[in-house]
Amino acid sequence: MDTTSRRPRLVLTQGDPAGIGPEVLLKLLAAAPPEASWAPLLVAERAALEPLRPVLPEVPWDRLRYLGALPTAEELGRLDTVGAIPVLDPVGSARALIFGDSGAADAGGAMAALDAGIALVRSGVADALVTAPVSKASIAHHHLPGFKGHTDYLAEVCGLERYGRDYLMVFLAPDLQVALLTVHVPLREAIDTACDGVAVAEALDCLQRHAGGRIALAGLNPHAGEGGLLGEEDGRFLVPAVAAARERGLDVHGPESADSLFARASRGEFDWVLALYHDQGLIAVKTASFGLATNWTLGLPFLRTSVDHGTAFALAGRGIADARPLDEVVKATLGLISGRLPRKR
């Protein structure tokens, strides 16, 4: 989409409406002046936004314009000229919402907002999709059994799972960039995937194709197995995967001992770490930069980013949620739109 003659437009979805998603979206808009360098399109239920009026008086409520259907670029442009903030209600029905308690209607609203956001960015009306956090448990229980999060759902909707592994969940932090081989799966399953040469090869190739740079593969066992003394998996599966990747021309190193790898990467020795499982990578990211990291779904046909935190049900509806992580995501997203890959130079 041509962004040279206008501001980039970001679609911002509500996440779970019973969580802090609606609140942080509104706080973000309150802090952004009408002449900001980007244009918003909020996809959120009126039933989730309006109850926040008493605790968020700083929000420019008079600028909100609720839409009845997916808008066109022309309609959005007209709203921009008068300083209005377009809001698409993906459900369009009044209901009583209980902040902090996600039920069937909330799970359905979260998915309706996500699907509407996907439709908007795929149609070319917007330049990027920025998602607030959903409750995987609520969606899986009430709406879509087997749901494990945004990343796999987006890949499935886009058909990526039919063509091999060409998508990854990655996190962009100020001094650390981490991709995950596996995401929301049991550790036993993650270990099996780490021992699958094809899966590791696909992930390395995906990271190289969409981001590039110096990649370090994290080891599975302590000290990457220490020559077999502390486990044979690194030598049997990961060492050959790295060697094969280097033969394909990738600048890949490892497997590297995970206990020091993330510190080495943060000092600039590597551009990316490919972690083998969720907590191996995210403990490092969130310890170093919690609230400052951006979740980027690598490999999609459109740009999608998100915050690095969850729904925070205990804080919802009280006006005390912190919108700074979302602001950091917006900054990172605008950088990605402009073509600035977050790679160390």
C-alpha positions as a Markdown table, in Angstrom:
| # | Residue | x | y | z |
|---|---|---|---|---|
| 1 | Met | 0.0 | 0.0 | 0.0 |
| 2 | Asp | 1.3 | 3.5 | -0.9 |
| 3 | Thr | 2.1 | 5.4 | 2.2 |
| 4 | Thr | 4.1 | 8.3 | 0.6 |
| 5 | Ser | 1.1 | 10.6 | 0.3 |
| 6 | Arg | -0.6 | 10.0 | 3.6 |
| 7 | Arg | -0.1 | 8.9 | 7.2 |
| 8 | Pro | 0.2 | 5.2 | 7.8 |
| 9 | Arg | -3.1 | 3.8 | 9.2 |
| 10 | Leu | -3.0 | 1.2 | 12.0 |
| 11 | Val | -5.9 | -1.1 | 12.8 |
| 12 | Leu | -6.0 | -1.5 | 16.6 |
| 13 | Thr | -8.1 | -4.4 | 17.9 |
| 14 | Gln | -9.6 | -4.6 | 21.4 |
| 15 | Gly | -8.3 | -8.0 | 22.4 |
| 16 | Asp | -10.4 | -9.5 | 25.2 |
| 17 | Pro | -12.9 | -6.7 | 26.0 |
| 18 | Ala | -13.0 | -7.8 | 29.6 |
| 19 | Gly | -9.3 | -7.2 | 29.9 |
| 20 | Ile | -7.2 | -4.0 | 29.7 |
| 21 | Gly | -7.2 | -3.9 | 25.9 |
| 22 | Pro | -10.0 | -1.3 | 25.5 |
| 23 | Glu | -8.4 | 0.8 | 28.2 |
| 24 | Val | -4.9 | 0.9 | 26.8 |
| 25 | Leu | -6.2 | 1.6 | 23.3 |
| 26 | Leu | -8.2 | 4.6 | 24.6 |
| 27 | Lys | -5.2 | 5.9 | 26.6 |
| 28 | Leu | -3.0 | 5.6 | 23.5 |
| 29 | Leu | -5.5 | 7.7 | 21.5 |
| 30 | Ala | -5.8 | 10.2 | 24.3 |
| 31 | Ala | -2.0 | 10.8 | 24.2 |
| 32 | Ala | -1.9 | 11.0 | 20.3 |
| 33 | Pro | -2.8 | 14.4 | 18.9 |
| 34 | Pro | -5.0 | 14.6 | 15.8 |
| 35 | Glu | -2.0 | 15.5 | 13.8 |
| 36 | Ala | 0.0 | 12.5 | 14.9 |
| 37 | Ser | 2.3 | 10.8 | 12.4 |
| 38 | Trp | -0.2 | 7.9 | 12.1 |
| 39 | Ala | -3.9 | 7.4 | 11.7 |
| 40 | Pro | -5.9 | 5.1 | 14.0 |
| 41 | Leu | -8.8 | 2.8 | 13.2 |
| 42 | Leu | -10.1 | 1.2 | 16.4 |
| 43 | Val | -11.9 | -2.1 | 16.3 |
| 44 | Ala | -13.7 | -2.4 | 19.6 |
| 45 | Glu | -17.1 | -2.9 | 21.0 |
| 46 | Arg | -19.0 | 0.2 | 22.2 |
| 47 | Ala | -20.0 | -2.0 | 25.1 |
| 48 | Ala | -16.4 | -2.2 | 26.2 |
| 49 | Leu | -15.4 | 1.4 | 25.6 |
| 50 | Glu | -18.3 | 3.4 | 27.0 |
| 51 | Pro | -18.2 | 2.0 | 30.5 |
| 52 | Leu | -14.6 | 3.4 | 30.8 |
| 53 | Arg | -15.8 | 7.1 | 30.5 |
| 54 | Pro | -15.8 | 7.6 | 34.3 |
| 55 | Val | -12.3 | 6.4 | 34.8 |
| 56 | Leu | -10.8 | 7.9 | 31.6 |
| 57 | Pro | -11.9 | 11.5 | 31.4 |
| 58 | Glu | -8.8 | 12.4 | 29.4 |
| 59 | Val | -10.0 | 10.4 | 26.4 |
| 60 | Pro | -11.3 | 12.6 | 23.5 |
| 61 | Trp | -14.7 | 11.0 | 23.6 |
| 62 | Asp | -16.2 | 13.6 | 21.4 |
| 63 | Arg | -13.9 | 12.6 | 18.5 |
| 64 | Leu | -15.0 | 8.9 | 18.5 |
| 65 | Arg | -17.1 | 8.0 | 15.5 |
| 66 | Tyr | -18.8 | 4.6 | 15.6 |
| 67 | Leu | -19.1 | 2.9 | 12.2 |
| 68 | Gly | -21.7 | 0.4 | 11.2 |
| 69 | Ala | -19.7 | -1.5 | 8.6 |
| 70 | Leu | -16.2 | -2.0 | 7.3 |
| 71 | Pro | -15.1 | 1.4 | 6.1 |
| 72 | Thr | -13.6 | 2.4 | 2.8 |
| 73 | Ala | -10.4 | 4.3 | 2.5 |
| 74 | Glu | -12.4 | 7.3 | 1.2 |
| 75 | Glu | -14.6 | 7.2 | 4.3 |
| 76 | Leu | -11.7 | 7.1 | 6.6 |
| 77 | Gly | -10.0 | 9.9 | 4.8 |
| 78 | Arg | -13.1 | 12.1 | 5.3 |
| 79 | Leu | -13.0 | 11.3 | 9.0 |
| 80 | Asp | -9.3 | 12.2 | 9.2 |
| 81 | Thr | -10.0 | 15.7 | 7.8 |
| 82 | Val | -12.2 | 16.6 | 10.7 |
| 83 | Gly | -10.0 | 15.0 | 13.4 |
| 84 | Ala | -12.4 | 12.1 | 14.1 |
| 85 | Ile | -11.3 | 8.8 | 15.4 |
| 86 | Pro | -13.1 | 5.9 | 13.6 |
| 87 | Val | -14.3 | 3.0 | 15.7 |
| 88 | Leu | -15.7 | -0.1 | 14.2 |
| 89 | Asp | -17.8 | -2.1 | 16.6 |
| 90 | Pro | -17.3 | -5.8 | 15.4 |
| 91 | Val | -20.4 | -7.0 | 17.3 |
| 92 | Gly | -22.7 | -4.1 | 17.2 |
| 93 | Ser | -25.0 | -5.1 | 20.1 |
| 94 | Ala | -25.5 | -3.7 | 23.6 |
| 95 | Arg | -24.6 | -5.9 | 26.5 |
| 96 | Ala | -23.4 | -5.8 | 30.1 |
| 97 | Leu | -19.7 | -6.3 | 30.3 |
| 98 | Ile | -17.9 | -7.4 | 33.5 |
| 99 | Phe | -14.3 | -6.2 | 33.5 |
| 100 | Gly | -12.0 | -8.9 | 34.7 |
| 101 | Asp | -14.4 | -11.8 | 34.0 |
| 102 | Ser | -14.1 | -13.1 | 30.4 |
| 103 | Gly | -17.2 | -15.1 | 29.3 |
| 104 | Ala | -18.6 | -16.4 | 26.1 |
| 105 | Ala | -19.6 | -12.9 | 24.7 |
| 106 | Asp | -16.1 | -11.6 | 25.5 |
| 107 | Ala | -14.4 | -14.5 | 23.7 |
| 108 | Gly | -16.7 | -14.0 | 20.7 |
| 109 | Gly | -16.0 | -10.2 | 20.7 |
| 110 | Ala | -12.3 | -10.8 | 20.8 |
| 111 | Met | -12.4 | -13.0 | 17.8 |
| 112 | Ala | -14.9 | -10.8 | 15.9 |
| 113 | Ala | -12.5 | -7.8 | 16.4 |
| 114 | Leu | -9.5 | -9.9 | 15.2 |
| 115 | Asp | -11.4 | -11.1 | 12.1 |
| 116 | Ala | -12.5 | -7.6 | 11.3 |
| 117 | Gly | -8.9 | -6.3 | 11.7 |
| 118 | Ile | -7.6 | -9.0 | 9.4 |
| 119 | Ala | -10.2 | -8.1 | 6.8 |
| 120 | Leu | -9.3 | -4.4 | 7.0 |
| 121 | Val | -5.5 | -4.9 | 6.6 |
| 122 | Arg | -5.9 | -7.5 | 3.9 |
| 123 | Ser | -8.2 | -5.2 | 1.9 |
| 124 | Gly | -5.5 | -2.5 | 1.9 |
| 125 | Val | -7.5 | -0.1 | 4.0 |
| 126 | Ala | -4.8 | -0.1 | 6.6 |
| 127 | Asp | -1.1 | -0.6 | 6.7 |
| 128 | Ala | -0.7 | -2.8 | 9.8 |
| 129 | Leu | -2.7 | -4.7 | 12.4 |
| 130 | Val | -1.9 | -4.0 | 16.1 |
| 131 | Thr | -3.6 | -6.4 | 18.5 |
| 132 | Ala | -4.4 | -6.0 | 22.1 |
| 133 | Pro | -4.0 | -9.2 | 24.2 |
| 134 | Val | -6.7 | -12.0 | 24.2 |
| 135 | Ser | -7.4 | -14.7 | 26.6 |
| 136 | Lys | -6.4 | -18.0 | 24.9 |
| 137 | Ala | -8.2 | -20.0 | 27.6 |
| 138 | Ser | -11.4 | -18.0 | 27.3 |
| 139 | Ile | -11.5 | -18.3 | 23.5 |
| 140 | Ala | -10.6 | -22.0 | 23.6 |
| 141 | His | -13.3 | -22.7 | 26.2 |
| 142 | His | -16.1 | -20.5 | 24.9 |
| 143 | His | -15.6 | -20.0 | 21.2 |
| 144 | Leu | -12.8 | -21.9 | 19.3 |
| 145 | Pro | -11.6 | -25.2 | 20.8 |
| 146 | Gly | -7.9 | -25.6 | 20.2 |
| 147 | Phe | -7.1 | -21.9 | 19.9 |
| 148 | Lys | -3.6 | -21.3 | 21.1 |
| 149 | Gly | -3.0 | -17.6 | 20.3 |
| 150 | His | -2.9 | -14.9 | 17.6 |
| 151 | Thr | 0.2 | -16.3 | 15.8 |
| 152 | Asp | -1.1 | -19.7 | 14.8 |
| 153 | Tyr | -4.6 | -18.4 | 14.1 |
| 154 | Leu | -3.2 | -15.7 | 11.8 |
| 155 | Ala | -1.0 | -18.2 | 10.0 |
| 156 | Glu | -3.9 | -20.6 | 9.5 |
| 157 | Val | -6.2 | -17.8 | 8.2 |
| 158 | Cys | -3.4 | -16.8 | 5.7 |
| 159 | Gly | -2.8 | -20.4 | 4.6 |
| 160 | Leu | 0.8 | -20.5 | 5.7 |
| 161 | Glu | 0.5 | -23.8 | 7.5 |
| 162 | Arg | -0.2 | -25.5 | 4.1 |
| 163 | Tyr | 3.2 | -24.6 | 2.7 |
| 164 | Gly | 5.7 | -25.5 | 5.4 |
| 165 | Arg | 6.8 | -23.4 | 8.3 |
| 166 | Asp | 7.1 | -19.9 | 6.9 |
| 167 | Tyr | 6.1 | -17.9 | 9.9 |
| 168 | Leu | 7.5 | -17.2 | 13.4 |
| 169 | Met | 6.7 | -15.4 | 16.5 |
| 170 | Val | 9.5 | -12.9 | 17.2 |
| 171 | Phe | 10.1 | -10.3 | 19.8 |
| 172 | Leu | 11.8 | -7.0 | 19.2 |
| 173 | Ala | 13.3 | -5.4 | 22.4 |
| 174 | Pro | 15.7 | -2.5 | 22.5 |
| 175 | Asp | 18.8 | -4.6 | 22.8 |
| 176 | Leu | 17.6 | -8.1 | 22.0 |
| 177 | Gln | 15.7 | -9.8 | 19.2 |
| 178 | Val | 14.4 | -13.3 | 19.7 |
| 179 | Ala | 12.5 | -15.7 | 17.5 |
| 180 | Leu | 10.7 | -18.8 | 18.8 |
| 181 | Leu | 10.8 | -22.2 | 17.2 |
| 182 | Thr | 7.8 | -23.3 | 19.2 |
| 183 | Val | 5.2 | -21.2 | 21.0 |
| 184 | His | 2.2 | -22.3 | 23.0 |
| 185 | Val | 2.8 | -26.0 | 23.2 |
| 186 | Pro | 3.8 | -28.3 | 26.1 |
| 187 | Leu | 7.5 | -28.5 | 26.8 |
| 188 | Arg | 7.6 | -32.2 | 25.8 |
| 189 | Glu | 6.2 | -31.3 | 22.4 |
| 190 | Ala | 8.7 | -28.4 | 22.1 |
| 191 | Ile | 11.6 | -30.7 | 22.8 |
| 192 | Asp | 10.4 | -33.1 | 20.0 |
| 193 | Thr | 10.2 | -30.2 | 17.6 |
| 194 | Ala | 13.7 | -29.1 | 18.5 |
| 195 | Cys | 14.9 | -32.6 | 17.6 |
| 196 | Asp | 13.2 | -32.3 | 14.2 |
| 197 | Gly | 15.8 | -31.2 | 11.6 |
| 198 | Val | 13.2 | -30.1 | 9.1 |
| 199 | Ala | 11.4 | -27.9 | 11.6 |
| 200 | Val | 14.7 | -26.2 | 12.7 |
| 201 | Ala | 15.7 | -25.7 | 9.1 |
| 202 | Glu | 12.4 | -24.1 | 8.2 |
| 203 | Ala | 12.6 | -21.8 | 11.1 |
| 204 | Leu | 16.1 | -20.7 | 10.3 |
| 205 | Asp | 15.2 | -20.2 | 6.6 |
| 206 | Cys | 12.1 | -18.2 | 7.6 |
| 207 | Leu | 14.2 | -15.9 | 9.9 |
| 208 | Gln | 16.8 | -15.4 | 7.2 |
| 209 | Arg | 14.2 | -14.8 | 4.5 |
| 210 | His | 12.2 | -12.2 | 6.3 |
| 211 | Ala | 14.8 | -10.5 | 8.6 |
| 212 | Gly | 18.3 | -11.7 | 7.9 |
| 213 | Gly | 21.5 | -11.0 | 9.9 |
| 214 | Arg | 23.6 | -13.1 | 12.2 |
| 215 | Ile | 21.5 | -15.8 | 13.8 |
| 216 | Ala | 22.4 | -17.8 | 16.9 |
| 217 | Leu | 20.5 | -21.1 | 17.6 |
| 218 | Ala | 20.0 | -21.7 | 21.3 |
| 219 | Gly | 21.0 | -25.0 | 22.7 |
| 220 | Leu | 18.5 | -27.4 | 24.2 |
| 221 | Asn | 20.5 | -28.9 | 27.1 |
| 222 | Pro | 22.6 | -27.1 | 29.6 |
| 223 | His | 25.8 | -25.9 | 28.0 |
| 224 | Ala | 24.4 | -27.1 | 24.6 |
| 225 | Gly | 25.0 | -30.6 | 25.8 |
| 226 | Glu | 28.7 | -30.1 | 26.6 |
| 227 | Gly | 29.8 | -32.6 | 24.0 |
| 228 | Gly | 27.2 | -35.2 | 24.9 |
| 229 | Leu | 28.0 | -35.1 | 28.6 |
| 230 | Leu | 24.8 | -33.3 | 29.5 |
| 231 | Gly | 22.6 | -34.7 | 26.7 |
| 232 | Glu | 23.0 | -35.9 | 23.2 |
| 233 | Glu | 20.2 | -34.0 | 21.5 |
| 234 | Asp | 22.3 | -30.9 | 20.7 |
| 235 | Gly | 25.0 | -32.9 | 18.9 |
| 236 | Arg | 22.6 | -35.3 | 17.2 |
| 237 | Phe | 20.1 | -32.8 | 15.9 |
| 238 | Leu | 21.1 | -29.1 | 16.3 |
| 239 | Val | 24.7 | -29.3 | 15.2 |
| 240 | Pro | 23.8 | -30.9 | 11.8 |
| 241 | Ala | 20.9 | -28.3 | 11.4 |
| 242 | Val | 23.4 | -25.4 | 11.8 |
| 243 | Ala | 25.9 | -27.0 | 9.5 |
| 244 | Ala | 23.3 | -27.5 | 6.8 |
| 245 | Ala | 22.1 | -23.9 | 7.2 |
| 246 | Arg | 25.6 | -22.6 | 6.8 |
| 247 | Glu | 25.9 | -24.6 | 3.6 |
| 248 | Arg | 22.8 | -22.9 | 2.3 |
| 249 | Gly | 24.5 | -19.6 | 2.9 |
| 250 | Leu | 22.9 | -18.5 | 6.2 |
| 251 | Asp | 25.1 | -16.8 | 8.8 |
| 252 | Val | 24.0 | -19.2 | 11.6 |
| 253 | His | 26.0 | -20.1 | 14.8 |
| 254 | Gly | 25.5 | -22.7 | 17.5 |
| 255 | Pro | 23.9 | -24.4 | 19.1 |
| 256 | Glu | 25.0 | -21.9 | 21.8 |
| 257 | Ser | 24.7 | -22.4 | 25.5 |
| 258 | Ala | 21.4 | -20.6 | 26.3 |
| 259 | Asp | 22.6 | -19.5 | 29.8 |
| 260 | Ser | 24.9 | -16.9 | 28.2 |
| 261 | Leu | 23.6 | -16.5 | 24.7 |
| 262 | Phe | 21.0 | -13.8 | 25.3 |
| 263 | Ala | 23.6 | -11.6 | 27.1 |
| 264 | Arg | 25.9 | -12.1 | 24.2 |
| 265 | Ala | 23.2 | -11.2 | 21.7 |
| 266 | Ser | 22.2 | -8.1 | 23.7 |
| 267 | Arg | 25.9 | -6.9 | 23.5 |
| 268 | Gly | 25.7 | -7.2 | 19.7 |
| 269 | Glu | 27.4 | -10.5 | 18.9 |
| 270 | Phe | 24.3 | -11.7 | 17.1 |
| 271 | Asp | 21.3 | -10.0 | 15.5 |
| 272 | Trp | 18.9 | -12.8 | 16.3 |
| 273 | Val | 18.5 | -15.6 | 18.7 |
| 274 | Leu | 16.3 | -18.6 | 17.6 |
| 275 | Ala | 15.0 | -20.0 | 20.9 |
| 276 | Leu | 13.7 | -23.5 | 21.0 |
| 277 | Tyr | 10.7 | -23.0 | 23.2 |
| 278 | His | 8.5 | -20.3 | 24.6 |
| 279 | Asp | 10.0 | -19.7 | 28.0 |
| 280 | Gln | 13.6 | -20.1 | 26.9 |
| 281 | Gly | 13.2 | -17.0 | 24.8 |
| 282 | Leu | 10.6 | -15.0 | 26.6 |
| 283 | Ile | 12.1 | -15.2 | 30.1 |
| 284 | Ala | 15.2 | -13.4 | 28.6 |
| 285 | Val | 13.1 | -10.8 | 26.7 |
| 286 | Lys | 10.8 | -10.0 | 29.5 |
| 287 | Thr | 13.5 | -9.8 | 32.1 |
| 288 | Ala | 15.5 | -7.5 | 30.0 |
| 289 | Ser | 12.8 | -5.3 | 28.5 |
| 290 | Phe | 9.3 | -6.0 | 29.9 |
| 291 | Gly | 6.9 | -3.5 | 28.5 |
| 292 | Leu | 9.3 | -2.4 | 25.8 |
| 293 | Ala | 9.2 | -5.4 | 23.5 |
| 294 | Thr | 7.1 | -5.8 | 20.4 |
| 295 | Asn | 5.6 | -9.1 | 19.3 |
| 296 | Trp | 5.9 | -9.3 | 15.5 |
| 297 | Thr | 4.5 | -12.2 | 13.5 |
| 298 | Leu | 7.1 | -12.8 | 10.9 |
| 299 | Gly | 6.1 | -14.1 | 7.5 |
| 300 | Leu | 2.5 | -13.0 | 7.2 |
| 301 | Pro | 1.3 | -11.2 | 4.0 |
| 302 | Phe | 0.6 | -8.2 | 6.1 |
| 303 | Leu | 2.3 | -6.5 | 9.1 |
| 304 | Arg | 1.0 | -7.6 | 12.5 |
| 305 | Thr | 2.4 | -6.5 | 15.9 |
| 306 | Ser | 1.3 | -6.7 | 19.5 |
| 307 | Val | 2.3 | -6.0 | 23.1 |
| 308 | Asp | 4.4 | -8.3 | 25.2 |
| 309 | His | 1.9 | -8.6 | 28.0 |
| 310 | Gly | -1.4 | -10.3 | 28.7 |
| 311 | Thr | -5.0 | -9.3 | 29.5 |
| 312 | Ala | -4.3 | -8.3 | 33.1 |
| 313 | Phe | -7.9 | -9.0 | 34.2 |
| 314 | Ala | -7.1 | -7.9 | 37.7 |
| 315 | Leu | -6.5 | -4.3 | 36.5 |
| 316 | Ala | -9.3 | -4.1 | 34.0 |
| 317 | Gly | -11.9 | -1.3 | 34.2 |
| 318 | Arg | -10.1 | 0.7 | 36.8 |
| 319 | Gly | -8.3 | 3.2 | 34.7 |
| 320 | Ile | -4.8 | 2.2 | 36.0 |
| 321 | Ala | -3.5 | 0.1 | 33.1 |
| 322 | Asp | -0.2 | 1.3 | 31.6 |
| 323 | Ala | -0.5 | 2.2 | 27.9 |
| 324 | Arg | 3.3 | 2.7 | 27.4 |
| 325 | Pro | 3.9 | -0.8 | 26.1 |
| 326 | Leu | 1.3 | -0.2 | 23.4 |
| 327 | Asp | 3.0 | 3.1 | 22.6 |
| 328 | Glu | 6.3 | 1.2 | 22.1 |
| 329 | Val | 4.6 | -1.2 | 19.8 |
| 330 | Val | 3.2 | 1.6 | 17.7 |
| 331 | Lys | 6.7 | 3.1 | 17.4 |
| 332 | Ala | 8.1 | -0.2 | 16.3 |
| 333 | Thr | 5.3 | -0.8 | 13.9 |
| 334 | Leu | 5.8 | 2.6 | 12.2 |
| 335 | Gly | 9.5 | 1.7 | 11.9 |
| 336 | Leu | 8.6 | -1.6 | 10.2 |
| 337 | Ile | 6.2 | 0.1 | 7.8 |
| 338 | Ser | 8.9 | 2.5 | 6.8 |
| 339 | Gly | 11.2 | -0.4 | 6.0 |
| 340 | Arg | 13.5 | -0.1 | 9.0 |
| 341 | Leu | 14.3 | -3.7 | 10.0 |
| 342 | Pro | 15.3 | -3.9 | 13.6 |
| 343 | Arg | 18.7 | -5.3 | 12.9 |
| 344 | Lys | 21.9 | -4.1 | 14.6 |
| 345 | Arg | 24.3 | -2.4 | 12.2 |
